[in-house]
Amino acid sequence: MTIPFPGTFIVLAALFASPLCFALDGSRLKHRADAVLSLMSYTVVPDVTASDLNVDSGSNENNALTMTQFGGGATLSQSFPIYLEGAMSYSRYDPQFVLSNGEETRKIPTRWNSLTATGGIGWDFHLYTDQWGGKLVLRPIGNVMLGTMASDLRIGTYVVEKRLDDDFKFLDGGRLNAYGLGGALMLDYELFSKPQDIDIELRYSAMSLQSFGSTSKSVQGQASAENLGIYLRRRAPISDWTLLKKPLRYVLEGAHTEYLGEQRGQLGFNSLSSVGLGLELDSSEYHVFVTRTRLVARYMFGDNTTGYGIGLAMSF
């Protein structure tokens, strides 16, 4: 599941890939630590539009960015409406640094990899039930995140013999850990009926990220994630088609995320939208763990940005 964005994110090269030489100071690495956490901030909030990104800056330096996220959430029961959600994300960024001592120059790809895990707990406050049985709930959610970033670069004796400070120790297989605290407020409308299922979610999310446990004392960072998103989904049977003793359903999906605060414009766009079409297979008639399986093809678009993706979801 990748969403290619060919040549539209030259801003990434400007932010993260300015040349480094042997005169590197701590402020440059501090800037990059902030940048790493800023990239993490796109993966800590459940988001269909940014759940899988593959970004190419379009430059010869090949400063590529990859983000992948999977997760889910559910209300445990109507009688005890506690809501639990969780997500795990992986991102990889490949900035290239130019190292030079005035006589010799070498390009060094640093390959920064990050892994984050986010958990959330909330409560459903029932607001309204309409005449078709659809329910509207207000859902406040508290979130916590833990993440780590590691450089899989091994610069070797070329640099180590010339620089032994904390900055290059961080680049040479360094690690940066991070935690995040935040929350969300969601309005959720759900209608489950024989003719169709409808789900509409409006969600505001915010989280503050802070680094800790870096292998270099001079490399610390902070960032924040803030966005407003809407998600819509309709599922309905396809005529009289049945499979596994249950109606085969089509799925229509739409989503839009507006990035706020520090995230706005950071990757070259202020918002992302997604439309999707897919199929849902119902296996609830059988004694299997998975009751429903959905395969959805999505088209994404935003400011100077287009892409596509394929999503696989399961209900239990």
C-alpha positions in Angstrom: 0.0 0.0 0.0 1.9 3.0 -1.2 0.9 6.5 -2.3 3.4 7.9 -4.8 3.8 11.7 -4.9 6.2 12.2 -7.8 8.3 15.3 -7.6 5.9 17.4 -5.4 7.8 17.7 -2.1 11.0 19.6 -2.9 10.3 21.4 0.4 11.6 18.2 2.1 15.0 18.7 0.7 15.1 22.3 1.9 14.0 21.3 5.4 16.1 18.2 6.1 18.9 17.8 3.6 21.0 20.9 3.7 24.7 19.9 3.3 26.8 19.0 6.4 30.5 19.4 6.6 33.1 18.8 9.3 32.2 22.2 10.8 28.8 20.8 11.9 27.5 22.4 15.1 24.8 21.1 17.6 22.1 23.5 16.3 21.9 21.6 13.0 21.4 18.3 14.7 18.8 19.9 17.0 17.0 21.1 13.9 17.0 17.6 12.6 15.8 16.1 15.9 12.8 18.5 15.7 12.3 17.3 12.1 12.3 13.6 13.1 9.6 14.3 15.7 7.7 16.4 13.2 7.6 13.4 10.8 6.5 11.2 13.7 3.7 13.5 14.3 2.0 12.4 11.1 1.8 8.8 12.3 0.6 9.2 15.9 -3.0 10.1 15.1 -5.3 7.5 13.3 -5.8 9.0 9.8 -6.9 7.3 6.6 -5.5 10.0 4.4 -2.0 9.8 5.7 -1.9 6.1 6.8 0.4 5.2 4.0 2.7 7.7 2.3 5.6 7.3 0.0 7.1 10.7 -0.8 9.9 11.5 -3.3 11.4 15.0 -3.2 12.1 14.9 -6.9 15.8 15.8 -6.4 18.8 13.9 -7.3 19.6 13.4 -3.7 16.8 10.9 -3.4 15.5 12.3 0.0 12.7 9.8 0.3 10.1 9.6 3.0 7.9 6.6 3.7 5.1 6.3 6.3 2.9 3.3 7.1 0.3 3.1 9.8 -2.2 0.4 10.9 -4.6 0.3 13.8 -8.2 0.5 14.8 -10.7 1.3 17.5 -14.0 0.2 18.9 -16.6 0.8 21.6 -16.6 -2.4 23.8 -20.4 -2.5 24.4 -23.5 -0.4 24.6 -24.0 -1.1 28.3 -20.4 -0.1 29.1 -19.5 2.3 26.3 -15.7 2.6 26.9 -13.8 3.2 23.7 -10.3 1.8 23.0 -8.1 2.5 20.1 -4.5 1.7 19.1 -2.2 2.2 16.2 1.4 1.3 15.2 3.4 3.2 12.6 6.6 3.0 10.8 8.4 5.8 8.9 11.7 6.0 7.1 13.5 9.1 5.9 16.7 9.1 3.9 18.4 12.5 4.0 21.9 12.7 2.5 24.6 14.7 4.1 27.7 16.0 2.4 30.9 15.5 4.4 34.0 17.4 3.4 37.3 18.3 5.1 38.3 20.7 2.3 40.2 18.0 0.4 37.8 15.1 0.2 34.0 15.1 -0.2 31.6 12.2 0.4 27.8 11.8 0.3 26.5 10.0 3.4 22.9 8.6 3.3 21.7 8.5 7.0 18.6 6.3 6.7 16.5 7.3 9.8 13.9 4.8 10.8 11.2 5.4 13.4 8.6 3.2 15.0 5.7 4.6 17.1 2.8 3.0 19.1 -0.2 5.1 20.1 -3.0 4.0 22.5 -6.2 5.8 23.4 -9.1 5.4 25.8 -12.4 7.2 25.7 -16.0 7.2 26.6 -19.2 7.4 24.5 -21.7 10.0 25.6 -25.0 9.3 23.9 -26.5 12.5 22.4 -29.3 11.4 20.0 -31.1 8.5 18.4 -33.0 9.1 15.1 -36.1 7.4 13.8 -34.0 4.9 11.7 -32.0 3.7 14.8 -28.9 5.8 14.0 -27.0 7.0 17.1 -25.0 10.1 17.6 -22.3 10.0 20.4 -19.7 12.5 21.7 -16.4 10.7 22.4 -13.6 12.4 24.3 -10.3 10.4 24.0 -7.1 10.5 25.9 -4.0 9.4 23.9 -0.4 8.4 24.8 2.4 7.6 22.4 5.9 6.0 22.6 8.3 6.1 19.7 11.9 5.6 18.8 14.1 6.7 15.9 17.3 5.0 15.0 19.9 5.7 12.3 21.1 2.6 10.6 24.1 4.4 9.2 27.6 3.3 10.0 29.8 6.2 9.0 33.1 4.3 9.6 36.7 5.4 10.1 36.5 8.1 7.5 34.6 10.3 9.8 35.4 8.8 13.2 39.1 9.5 12.8 38.3 13.1 12.2 35.3 13.8 14.4 34.5 12.3 17.8 31.8 14.7 19.0 28.2 14.0 20.0 26.8 15.2 16.7 28.6 12.6 14.6 28.0 9.9 17.3 24.3 10.6 16.8 24.5 10.2 13.0 26.7 7.1 13.4 24.0 4.6 14.5 22.4 7.0 17.0 19.0 6.7 18.6 16.3 9.1 19.7 13.3 8.1 21.8 10.1 10.1 22.2 6.8 10.2 24.1 3.6 12.0 23.4 0.6 13.1 25.3 -2.6 14.4 23.9 -6.2 13.7 23.2 -9.1 13.9 20.7 -12.8 14.9 20.6 -15.0 13.0 18.2 -18.6 13.2 17.0 -19.6 9.8 15.7 -22.8 8.9 13.9 -23.5 5.2 13.3 -26.5 3.5 11.6 -26.5 -0.2 11.3 -29.5 -1.6 9.4 -30.3 -4.3 6.8 -30.5 -1.9 3.9 -27.2 -0.1 4.7 -24.6 0.8 7.3 -23.5 4.4 7.6 -20.6 5.7 9.7 -19.7 9.4 9.9 -16.9 10.7 12.2 -15.7 14.2 12.9 -12.5 14.3 14.9 -10.2 16.9 16.3 -6.8 15.5 17.5 -3.8 17.2 19.2 -0.7 15.7 20.7 2.6 17.1 22.0 5.8 15.1 21.3 9.0 15.3 23.3 12.3 13.4 22.9 14.2 11.5 25.7 17.0 9.0 25.9 19.0 10.3 22.9 22.4 8.8 22.4 23.7 12.3 22.0 23.1 14.9 24.8 23.2 17.7 22.2 20.3 16.2 20.2 16.9 16.8 21.7 13.7 17.8 20.0 10.0 18.5 20.3 7.0 18.8 18.0 3.2 18.8 18.0 0.5 17.1 16.0 -2.8 18.8 15.4 -5.5 18.1 12.8 -9.2 18.1 12.1 -10.6 15.3 10.1 -13.9 13.9 8.8 -14.5 10.3 7.7 -17.6 8.9 5.9 -18.4 5.3 5.0 -21.5 3.6 3.5 -21.9 -0.1 3.2 -24.8 -1.8 1.4 -25.6 -5.1 -0.3 -25.0 -5.5 -4.0 -28.4 -6.5 -5.3 -29.1 -10.2 -4.4 -25.5 -11.3 -4.5 -24.5 -13.6 -1.6 -21.2 -15.1 -0.6 -20.5 -17.3 2.5 -24.3 -17.3 3.1 -24.2 -13.5 3.6 -24.9 -10.5 1.2 -21.8 -9.3 -0.6 -21.5 -5.5 0.1 -20.0 -2.6 -1.7 -18.2 0.1 0.3 -18.1 3.8 -0.4 -15.6 5.8 1.6 -14.5 9.5 1.8 -12.1 11.3 4.2 -10.6 14.7 4.5 -7.9 15.9 7.0 -7.0 19.5 7.6 -3.6 19.9 9.2 -3.2 22.7 11.8 -0.4 24.3 13.8 3.1 23.1 13.1 1.9 20.4 10.7 0.3 22.9 8.3 2.4 23.1 5.1 5.2 21.1 6.6 5.2 18.4 3.9 4.1 20.7 1.2 0.3 20.4 1.7 -2.2 21.9 4.2 -4.7 19.1 3.8 -5.3 15.6 2.2 -8.5 14.1 0.9 -9.4 10.5 0.0 -12.2 8.7 -1.8 -12.5 5.0 -1.9 -14.5 2.1 -3.4 -14.4 -1.5 -2.3 -16.0 -4.7 -1.3 -16.9 -6.3 2.0 -17.1 -10.0 2.7 -19.2 -11.2 5.7 -18.0 -14.4 7.3 -20.1 -14.2 10.5 -22.1 -17.3 9.6 -19.0 -19.4 10.2 -17.0 -20.0 13.4 -14.0 -17.8 12.5 -12.3 -15.0 14.4 -12.8 -12.5 11.6 -16.4 -11.5 10.9 -16.0 -9.0 8.1 -13.2 -8.3 5.6 -13.1 -5.1 3.6 -10.8 -4.3 0.6 -10.9 -0.7 -0.5 -9.1 1.1 -3.3 -8.5 4.8 -2.5 -7.5 7.8 -4.5 -5.8 10.6 -2.5 -5.4 14.2 -3.5 -4.3 17.5 -1.9 -2.3 20.7 -2.7 -0.2 19.7 -5.8 -0.5 16.1 -4.6 -2.1 13.0 -6.0 -1.8 9.4 -5.2 -3.5 6.0 -4.7 -3.6 3.2 -2.2 -5.2 -0.1 -1.3 -6.6 -0.7 2.2 -7.4 -4.0 4.0 -9.6 -3.8 7.1 -11.1 -6.6 9.3 -13.8 -6.6 11.9 -13.8 -9.0 14.8 
